[in-house]
Structures are given as C-alpha cells and as structure tokens.
C-alpha cells in the first residue's frame, strides 16, 4: 500500500507547512490505504506480504491476525530468504544499540556525579533540572526564553514553565489533541493562574529560523537586504535552544544555534543514517551509531561539551557554555 500521497500533495502546494492534527492525519491516511487496497484487488494482483508478520519469522507477530489485509505466507523461497536477511540486519542493529546503551550505563555508574537513575517518565524534569543547574534560572529567562525544539507534547516546556517559571516556546509542527493541553495540565493552569508555554507549530529549519539567505552578497553589492526568515528574530532573542531526543532536528539545532551565536543543549537519540548518508567522521567512516553521531556533532565546534543525565537510555547531553 502506497503512503498517503493525498496529504503530501496538499502540503507540497502550500508555502507554509500546515499544522498537523495527528488524529485527522491518521484517519486520512487509513482512508487512502483502504482505497489503495481496493484498487490493488481490482487489478488482480496478489496481496503484499505483511511486514509485521515477516519481521517475526514463522511465528505470527501481526496484531491483526486473520483480519490482516496482507499476506501471512511466503510465495517463494527467495521471498523468505529476503525476509530472513532483513531480520538478521535488524538484529545486528539492535545489538549495536544494546552495546551503546551498555556503554552509557557504564559511564553513568558514578552515582556521586550522576545521581540515581530515573524512569523515562521523569526524563523531561531531569533535563529541566540539569538546565537550571548548568545555566541558572536568570540566564534561561533572558530575552524570549527557551526554545524547545521537537518537544512533542511539551513535557520539557511544561516542566521549565510550571516548575521553574522560565518562559518557553515549543517548536514542533505536530498538533496533538487539536493543539490542546492534557486535561490535568489545563486544570493546573487554571489553579496557578499561569499562561503556560507558547507553541509554534512549524518545523525548526533554516527556512523559518535561519538568517536571510544572500544577506552578505546583497550587502557587498550594495543592494537591499532580503527579508529575514519568519522566525529569525525569535531565535536571535532566545536564551538557549534545547532538544530532548529531537530526532531529525538534532543537527539543525546545533547548526542554527552556532550560526546565530545562541547557546544550545541537545540530547541526541536516533541517527537516521539512511536519511542522512552524507554524514562522515574525520576518518571518513559513515555516521551510523549514536556515539558516532555525537562525535560528528562535537567536531563542529571546539566549545561543545558533554554531560550525562540521570535517566535510562540516551542520556548524553551536547551543549555549549
């Protein structure tokens, strides 16, 4: 079944990326997928192999079971061999991740430095406390406050705003619950009288936050400077740019913060090696693991330092003083 081309086509026609209401997105995607399956059945072609079933081998791992719209058997030995190769590659990737996690845990055993490990639910609060300790409340509150990039539901922004009174702007194009906070958060705001954090539903990229393209060449030619990107001033006024497991936005945070002279603190998580194949270490080796990704980012500026947070999993912070 093809991806939701209808959604992609609408987004491509718009200069400004639309806010994504994920519930609407999922309903539209499912409707397009159902139509694609009907069209496929009309052509007389056989059903596609279920990727969930094949990823688990002969044992059934698809939650749809007998109701699944895809095939739960192999049509040839070649197809079975390809599925086995994919499972082996996934297993190798999991082993690399396990080794990296073991390395993180080994470094983090010094409880005098890192304290007790915390559950994943508290990692946003843990990162917020580290930011306060590292930079101070006054410095973080300066200007437009903290830019929380790719923060999802805004757990980090919520902690900084409600627990420490620091102004925050969540920069994330995804809209959850139609842009509404959770019910307990709305009750907390009513009781406290606080306004909460701001939400800017756009992607964090050079197009929307970077300096004006061609500004230097225009100045040299004594031409009028091009207009800045829509949210360049917000970035210039931010006290710091932060990201807790910001996925694809990780390198953009580092690049834009360095280019605009802003401090940053980011906790890398996923590498997305296939999406960014041009990343290489100084040795020429491609960037494929989290540790390699951290080394790659650190090589961008000698001021970048590292620290470790007290929670399980990806807990290495790259930051500038």
C-alpha positions in Angstrom: 0.0 0.0 0.0 1.4 3.4 -1.0 1.9 6.2 1.6 -0.7 8.9 1.9 0.0 10.8 -1.3 -3.0 13.0 -0.8 -1.6 14.5 2.4 1.8 15.0 0.8 0.3 16.7 -2.2 -1.6 19.2 -0.1 1.4 20.0 1.9 3.6 20.5 -1.2 1.2 23.0 -2.6 1.4 25.2 0.5 4.4 27.6 1.1 3.9 27.4 4.8 3.7 23.8 6.2 0.3 23.2 7.7 -0.2 22.4 11.4 -0.6 18.6 11.6 -3.6 17.4 13.6 -2.4 13.9 14.0 -5.9 12.4 14.6 -7.1 13.9 11.3 -3.8 12.8 9.6 -4.3 9.2 10.7 -7.9 9.0 9.6 -7.0 10.4 6.2 -4.1 8.0 5.9 -6.2 5.0 6.7 -8.9 6.0 4.2 -6.3 6.4 1.5 -4.8 3.0 2.4 -8.2 1.3 2.2 -8.8 2.8 -1.2 -5.4 1.7 -2.4 -6.1 -1.9 -1.3 -9.4 -1.9 -3.2 -7.6 -0.7 -6.3 -5.0 -3.3 -5.9 -7.6 -6.1 -5.6 -9.3 -4.8 -8.7 -6.1 -5.3 -10.8 -6.0 -9.0 -9.9 -2.5 -8.7 -8.3 -1.8 -10.8 -5.2 -1.7 -9.3 -1.7 1.5 -7.8 -0.5 3.5 -9.6 2.3 2.7 -8.4 5.8 5.8 -6.6 7.1 4.8 -7.2 10.7 4.3 -11.0 10.2 7.5 -11.4 8.2 9.6 -9.4 10.7 8.7 -12.1 13.3 9.6 -15.1 11.2 7.3 -18.1 11.1 5.6 -17.1 14.4 2.7 -14.8 13.9 3.6 -11.3 15.2 0.9 -9.3 13.4 -1.7 -7.9 15.8 -4.4 -8.0 13.1 -4.2 -11.8 12.9 -6.7 -13.4 10.5 -8.2 -9.9 9.9 -5.0 -8.6 8.4 -5.3 -7.3 4.8 -1.9 -8.6 3.9 -0.3 -12.0 3.2 0.9 -14.2 6.1 2.8 -16.7 4.0 5.8 -16.7 1.6 5.2 -17.2 -2.1 8.7 -18.4 -2.8 12.0 -19.4 -1.1 13.6 -16.1 -2.4 11.0 -14.1 -0.7 11.6 -16.0 2.5 15.3 -15.5 2.2 14.9 -11.8 1.8 12.7 -11.6 4.9 15.3 -13.6 6.8 18.1 -11.2 5.7 16.0 -8.2 6.9 15.5 -9.8 10.3 19.2 -10.5 10.6 20.0 -6.9 9.7 17.5 -5.7 12.3 19.1 -8.0 14.9 22.6 -6.6 14.2 21.2 -3.0 14.6 19.6 -4.0 17.9 22.9 -5.5 19.1 24.8 -2.2 18.2 22.2 -0.3 20.2 22.5 -2.6 23.1 26.2 -2.2 23.2 25.9 1.6 23.1 23.4 1.6 25.9 25.7 -0.6 27.9 28.5 1.9 27.3 26.2 4.7 28.5 25.2 2.8 31.6 28.9 2.0 32.4 29.8 5.7 32.3 26.7 6.6 34.4 27.6 4.2 37.2 29.3 7.0 39.1 26.4 7.9 41.4 28.3 10.7 43.1 28.3 12.5 39.7 25.0 11.4 38.1 22.8 10.5 41.0 20.1 7.8 40.9 18.7 6.7 37.6 15.2 7.9 36.9 12.4 6.4 34.9 11.7 7.6 31.4 8.6 9.4 32.5 10.8 11.8 34.5 13.4 12.5 31.9 12.0 15.9 30.9 12.0 17.0 34.6 15.5 15.6 34.9 16.7 17.6 31.8 15.0 20.7 33.1 16.8 20.5 36.4 20.1 20.0 34.7 19.5 23.1 32.6 18.8 25.1 35.7 21.9 23.8 37.4 24.1 24.4 34.3 22.9 27.8 33.2 20.9 29.3 36.0 17.3 30.5 36.1 18.1 34.1 35.3 20.1 33.3 32.2 17.4 30.9 30.9 14.7 33.5 31.4 16.5 36.2 29.4 15.1 37.5 26.1 12.5 35.2 24.6 13.4 32.4 27.0 14.0 28.8 26.0 13.3 27.3 22.5 12.2 23.7 23.0 12.7 22.1 19.6 10.8 18.9 18.5 9.5 18.6 22.1 6.4 16.6 21.1 3.7 17.0 23.8 5.8 19.7 25.5 6.9 17.8 28.7 10.2 19.8 28.9 8.5 23.1 28.2 5.9 22.3 30.8 8.5 21.5 33.4 10.6 24.6 32.8 7.5 26.9 32.8 5.5 25.5 35.7 8.3 24.2 37.9 10.8 27.0 37.4 8.9 29.9 35.9 11.0 30.1 32.8 9.3 31.3 29.6 9.4 28.6 26.9 8.3 28.2 23.3 7.7 24.7 22.0 8.7 24.5 18.3 7.0 21.4 16.9 4.8 21.1 13.7 2.7 18.3 15.2 -0.6 19.1 16.8 -1.8 16.6 19.4 -5.3 16.7 20.8 -6.1 19.6 18.3 -3.4 21.7 20.0 -5.0 21.4 23.4 -3.0 20.6 26.6 -3.9 17.5 28.6 -6.9 17.9 31.0 -4.7 17.8 34.1 -2.5 20.5 32.6 -5.4 22.7 31.9 -6.6 22.3 35.5 -3.1 23.1 36.8 -3.0 26.3 34.7 -6.4 27.5 36.0 -5.4 26.9 39.6 -2.0 28.6 39.2 -3.0 31.5 37.0 0.0 30.9 34.8 -0.2 31.2 31.0 1.9 28.1 30.3 4.3 27.8 27.4 3.8 29.0 23.8 3.5 26.6 20.9 4.8 27.4 17.5 3.6 24.7 15.1 6.4 24.9 12.5 9.5 22.8 11.7 12.8 24.1 13.1 14.8 24.7 9.9 16.9 27.4 8.2 14.0 28.4 6.1 11.9 29.5 9.1 14.6 30.4 11.7 17.8 31.0 9.8 19.4 34.3 8.8 18.3 35.8 5.5 19.7 33.9 2.5 22.0 36.0 0.4 22.3 38.8 3.0 26.1 39.0 2.8 26.2 39.1 -1.0 23.5 41.7 -1.1 25.5 43.9 1.3 28.6 43.6 -0.8 26.7 44.6 -3.9 25.0 47.5 -2.0 21.6 46.0 -2.7 18.6 46.0 -0.3 19.0 43.1 2.2 16.5 40.2 1.6 13.8 39.8 4.3 14.7 37.6 7.2 13.1 34.2 7.7 9.7 34.4 9.6 11.0 33.4 13.0 14.7 34.5 12.8 14.1 37.2 15.5 12.7 34.6 17.9 15.8 32.6 17.6 18.0 35.7 18.0 16.2 36.6 21.2 16.2 33.1 22.7 18.4 32.4 25.7 19.1 28.9 24.6 17.9 26.2 22.1 17.3 22.8 23.6 16.2 19.4 22.3 15.4 16.3 24.3 15.6 13.4 21.8 14.6 15.7 18.9 15.3 13.0 16.2 15.8 14.6 12.7 16.1 18.1 14.2 19.2 17.3 16.3 21.8 18.5 13.8 19.7 21.5 12.7 19.6 22.7 16.4 23.4 22.6 16.5 23.9 24.2 13.1 21.4 27.1 13.6 22.5 27.8 17.2 26.1 28.0 16.2 25.3 30.1 13.1 23.2 32.6 15.2 25.5 32.7 18.2 23.0 31.0 20.5 23.8 28.5 23.2 22.3 25.0 22.9 21.8 21.8 24.8 20.7 18.7 22.9 20.3 15.1 23.9 20.7 13.0 20.7 18.7 9.9 20.2 18.1 8.4 16.7 20.7 8.8 14.0 18.6 8.2 10.8 21.7 7.1 8.9 19.8 6.2 5.7 18.2 9.6 5.7 21.5 11.5 6.1 24.0 9.4 4.2 26.5 12.3 3.7 27.5 12.4 7.4 31.0 11.2 7.9 33.6 11.3 10.7 37.0 12.9 10.2 38.3 9.4 9.5 35.9 9.1 6.6 33.7 6.5 8.3 30.0 7.0 7.9 27.9 8.1 10.9 25.7 5.1 11.8 25.7 4.9 15.6 24.7 7.3 18.4 28.3 7.6 19.7 29.5 8.4 16.1 26.7 10.9 15.8 27.8 12.7 19.0 31.4 12.7 17.8 30.3 14.1 14.4 28.4 16.9 16.1 31.2 17.7 18.6 33.6 18.2 15.7 31.5 21.2 14.5 32.9 23.5 17.3 35.6 23.1 19.9 33.4 24.7 22.5 30.9 21.8 22.5 31.0 19.9 25.8 29.3 16.7 27.0 27.5 15.7 30.2 25.2 12.8 31.2 21.7 12.9 32.7 20.4 10.6 35.4 17.9 8.6 33.4 17.9 5.4 31.5 18.7 5.3 27.8 20.1 8.0 25.6 21.3 10.4 28.3 24.3 12.2 26.8 24.0 16.0 26.5 25.9 18.0 24.0 26.0 21.7 25.0 27.8 25.0 24.7 28.6 27.0 27.8 
